[in-house]
Amino acid sequence: MEVEENKIEQLLVRTYDDRKQLGKDAAEMVSKKIQELQQNKDYVYIIFASAPSQNEFLETLAKATNIDWKKVVAFHMDEYIGLDLAHPQSFGYFLKENLFDKVPIHHVHYIQGDSSNIEEECERYEQLLRTYPVDIVCMGIGENTHIAFNDPHVANFDDPYWVKIVDLDDKSRQQQVNDGCFNSFDDVPTHAITLTVPALLQGKFLYCMVPGKNKARAVYQTLYEGVDSRYPSTILRTHQNAHLFIDRESAQYLHKSV
């Protein structure tokens, strides 16, 4: 397996031949970091993303034998408003199915998308994040360069909030159909709770998995557009400990102008 390594400003970029190897290698790197942190901490706090781009990563991570899951506390980075944890399209459900139900994790803090008071739920979740500083963020990048649900029209690099309500742009909603998460555009919820850009960046170590041809333009923009909230993922280039994992398909535009 040949892995190409580059550094764009602060961001370490690793390019793989295929998404399976990308997910496997990313999971091995994350599991080693968890193991390292567990030598000196009672608990390691991790934020996870919910998307098909994370499938291979989560599958490998769930099988890792070097992690003491009883010393891991998890968060997730966004949730649709109106969907409860039992809803198959909720992000909490996705992570339960793909990771949390497969390992003896100490605790998961779920975002309650069906809360009767969404503003209070945002405040509750933000307080948790401020109380338990996050060690690791495992994330992806959207087709519109969003990170979590910070679409370009709502992303704020200096956001005073760590958790907020957002409306989803059309490209973000269409991606959910492209990913097979919903049957049609009209089925996709219009609003969500999301961790903001500052909330994600406060993680000490960021690991961003972005395979597939549908992400090729977003990867190019992430690495070569100016650091600007019109391209939210460009902010990753400013983080001291961020890794971007891409495959040949998502890297296809990197050596040509688009």
C-alpha positions in Angstrom: 0.0 0.0 0.0 1.4 3.4 -1.0 0.4 6.4 1.0 1.1 9.9 -0.2 1.7 12.4 2.6 1.6 16.2 2.2 1.2 19.2 4.5 -1.0 22.2 3.5 -0.2 24.9 6.1 -0.9 23.1 9.4 -3.0 20.3 7.9 -1.4 16.9 7.4 -2.9 15.2 4.3 -2.7 11.4 3.6 -3.9 10.0 0.3 -4.8 6.3 -0.1 -5.5 4.1 -3.1 -9.0 3.2 -1.8 -11.5 4.1 0.9 -11.2 0.7 2.7 -7.5 1.3 3.4 -8.2 4.9 4.3 -10.7 3.9 6.9 -8.5 1.1 8.3 -5.4 3.3 8.6 -7.4 6.3 10.1 -8.9 3.9 12.7 -5.5 2.6 13.6 -4.1 6.1 14.1 -7.1 7.1 16.2 -7.0 4.0 18.3 -3.3 4.5 19.0 -4.0 8.1 20.0 -6.8 6.9 22.4 -4.5 4.4 23.9 -1.7 7.0 24.4 -4.1 9.4 26.0 -5.5 6.7 28.3 -2.1 6.3 29.9 -2.6 9.6 31.7 -6.4 10.3 31.8 -9.3 8.7 33.6 -11.5 9.3 30.5 -10.9 10.2 26.9 -13.6 12.5 25.4 -14.3 12.0 21.7 -16.7 13.6 19.2 -17.9 11.4 16.3 -19.5 12.2 12.9 -22.4 10.3 11.5 -22.2 9.7 7.7 -21.5 6.9 5.2 -18.0 8.4 4.7 -17.2 7.1 8.2 -18.3 3.5 7.6 -14.9 1.9 7.1 -13.3 3.9 9.8 -16.0 3.0 12.4 -16.0 -0.6 11.4 -12.3 -0.9 12.0 -12.4 1.2 15.2 -15.1 -1.0 16.7 -12.7 -4.0 16.3 -9.7 -2.3 17.9 -8.2 -4.4 20.7 -6.0 -1.7 22.1 -8.8 0.7 23.3 -10.2 0.5 26.9 -13.7 1.6 25.9 -14.7 1.8 29.5 -12.5 4.9 29.7 -14.1 6.6 26.7 -16.9 9.2 26.7 -18.5 10.1 23.4 -20.4 13.0 21.8 -21.7 13.4 18.3 -21.5 16.6 16.3 -25.1 17.1 14.9 -28.6 15.9 14.9 -31.8 16.5 12.9 -34.5 18.5 14.8 -37.6 16.3 15.2 -35.9 12.9 15.0 -35.5 10.8 18.2 -32.7 8.3 19.0 -34.8 5.4 17.7 -35.4 7.0 14.3 -33.3 5.1 11.7 -32.3 8.4 10.0 -31.1 10.1 13.2 -27.4 10.5 13.6 -27.5 9.1 17.1 -29.1 5.9 15.7 -26.4 5.7 13.1 -23.6 5.8 15.7 -25.4 3.4 18.0 -25.6 0.9 15.1 -22.1 1.4 13.7 -20.1 1.8 16.9 -21.6 2.4 20.3 -23.6 -0.8 20.5 -20.6 -2.8 19.5 -18.2 -1.7 22.2 -18.4 -1.4 26.1 -18.2 2.4 26.0 -18.4 4.2 29.3 -21.0 6.8 28.3 -22.5 8.5 25.2 -23.9 12.0 25.4 -26.6 12.0 22.7 -28.1 15.2 21.2 -31.9 15.0 21.8 -33.2 16.1 18.4 -36.8 15.5 19.6 -36.5 17.8 22.7 -39.5 19.9 23.5 -37.2 22.9 23.9 -34.5 22.9 21.3 -32.9 26.1 22.6 -32.5 24.5 26.1 -31.1 21.3 24.5 -28.4 23.4 22.7 -27.5 25.0 26.0 -27.4 21.6 27.8 -25.1 20.1 25.2 -22.8 23.1 25.1 -22.4 23.0 28.8 -21.4 19.3 28.6 -18.7 20.2 26.0 -17.4 23.0 28.1 -17.3 20.8 31.2 -15.6 17.9 29.5 -12.9 19.2 27.1 -12.7 17.1 24.0 -9.6 15.2 23.2 -10.4 13.8 19.7 -12.7 14.8 16.9 -13.5 12.2 14.2 -15.2 14.0 11.4 -15.9 14.3 7.7 -16.4 17.1 5.1 -19.6 17.7 3.2 -20.0 18.2 -0.5 -20.5 21.9 0.2 -17.4 21.9 2.5 -19.5 21.9 5.7 -18.1 20.5 8.9 -20.8 19.1 11.1 -23.8 21.1 9.9 -22.0 24.3 9.5 -23.1 25.0 6.0 -21.4 28.0 4.3 -24.4 30.4 5.0 -24.3 29.6 8.8 -20.7 28.9 9.4 -19.0 31.3 11.8 -15.3 30.9 12.6 -15.8 33.2 15.6 -19.1 31.8 16.7 -19.9 32.7 20.4 -21.9 29.5 20.7 -20.6 26.0 20.7 -24.0 24.4 19.8 -26.7 26.1 17.8 -29.8 25.6 15.6 -29.2 25.8 11.8 -31.2 25.5 8.7 -29.7 23.2 6.1 -28.9 24.5 2.6 -30.2 22.6 -0.4 -26.8 21.1 -1.3 -26.4 19.7 2.2 -29.9 18.2 2.1 -29.3 16.7 -1.4 -26.1 15.1 -0.1 -28.2 13.1 2.4 -30.1 11.7 -0.6 -26.9 11.1 -2.6 -25.6 9.2 0.5 -28.6 7.0 0.6 -29.8 8.3 3.9 -33.2 9.5 2.6 -35.3 8.5 -0.4 -36.0 12.0 -1.6 -35.0 15.6 -1.1 -38.4 16.4 0.6 -37.8 13.7 3.2 -34.7 15.4 4.5 -35.3 17.6 7.6 -34.7 21.3 7.1 -33.2 22.1 10.5 -30.6 20.6 12.8 -28.7 21.1 16.0 -25.0 21.3 15.3 -21.7 21.8 17.1 -20.2 25.1 15.8 -16.8 25.5 14.2 -15.2 26.7 17.5 -16.6 23.7 19.3 -15.0 21.4 16.8 -11.7 23.2 16.8 -11.3 23.0 20.5 -10.7 19.3 20.1 -7.0 18.6 20.7 -6.6 16.1 17.8 -8.7 16.2 14.7 -9.1 13.3 12.3 -11.1 14.0 9.1 -12.0 11.1 6.8 -13.2 12.1 3.3 -13.3 9.3 0.7 -15.2 9.2 -2.6 -15.6 11.0 -5.9 -18.6 13.1 -4.6 -16.2 14.9 -2.3 -13.5 15.7 -4.9 -14.4 19.3 -5.3 -14.8 19.8 -1.6 -11.4 18.4 -0.9 -9.9 20.7 -3.5 -11.6 23.7 -2.0 -10.6 22.6 1.5 -6.9 22.7 0.6 -6.7 25.5 -1.9 -9.4 28.1 -1.3 -8.6 30.9 1.1 -9.5 30.2 4.7 -13.0 31.6 4.7 -16.4 30.6 6.1 -17.7 30.3 2.6 -15.7 27.1 2.6 -16.0 26.0 6.3 -13.6 23.1 6.1 -10.7 25.4 5.1 -10.4 26.3 8.8 -8.9 22.8 9.4 -5.6 24.2 7.9 -5.2 26.4 11.0 -5.4 23.6 13.6 -2.2 22.4 15.2 -3.1 18.7 15.2 -5.4 18.0 12.3 -5.2 15.0 9.8 -7.1 14.8 6.5 -7.5 11.3 5.0 -8.5 11.1 1.3 -8.5 8.5 -1.4 -7.7 8.6 -5.1 -11.3 9.5 -5.9 -11.7 12.4 -3.5 -8.1 13.6 -4.5 -8.8 13.6 -8.2 -8.8 17.4 -8.6 -5.8 18.2 -6.6 -3.4 18.3 -9.5 -5.6 20.1 -11.9 -7.6 23.4 -11.8 -11.4 23.1 -11.3 
